[in-house]
């Protein structure tokens, strides 16, 4: 159903080794950001009449985290790309490359 490919960024040529690691971390950060934003959206507020009770409230964070992960897998909001490029440029500066 859903591909295991985390994002279109993973198709970057040369996305091996350190770049792949930076890419995964940037996607994880975007997913965490999106999960937090989803928690404030009000979409997961239980309904009064047919709510799931305490169990629904306790497991809502897992649902939001998975929704955010799938959003990133489908391209996200572009935050992972920005973070990836920023981390990659910092890596280059640290290694002595301009």
BELQUI-V664263 format. One record per residue. SS is DSSP state (h for helix, s for strand, l for the rest). OMEGA is omega as a letter, one per 40 degrees, with the letter a starting at -180 (* if undefined). NEAR is the number of other ideal C-beta (glycine too) atoms within 8 Angstrom. Layout:
SS/OMEGA/NEAR  SS/OMEGA/NEAR
This chain:
l/i/1  l/i/5  l/i/4  l/a/4  l/a/7  l/i/10  l/i/13  h/i/5  h/a/12  h/i/10  h/i/6  l/i/8  l/i/3  l/i/5  l/a/10  l/i/5  l/a/5  h/i/6  h/i/11  h/i/10  h/i/8  h/i/12  h/i/16  h/a/9  h/i/10  h/i/14  h/i/14  h/i/8  h/i/11  h/i/14  h/i/14  h/i/9  h/a/10  h/i/14  h/i/13  h/i/8  h/i/8  h/i/12  h/i/10  h/a/6  l/a/7  l/a/5  l/a/5  l/i/10  l/a/5  l/i/9  l/a/6  l/a/4  l/a/4  l/a/3  l/a/8  l/i/6  h/a/7  h/i/5  h/i/7  h/i/10  h/a/9  h/a/6  h/a/8  h/a/10  h/i/8  h/i/7  h/i/9  h/i/12  h/i/10  h/i/8  h/i/11  h/i/14  h/i/9  h/i/9  h/i/11  h/i/15  h/i/11  l/i/7  l/i/7  l/a/13  l/i/6  l/a/7  h/a/11  h/i/15  h/a/9  h/i/8  h/i/12  h/a/12  h/i/8  h/i/8  h/a/11  h/i/10  h/i/8  h/i/8  h/a/10  h/i/9  h/a/9  h/i/6  l/i/6  l/i/4  l/a/5  l/*/3
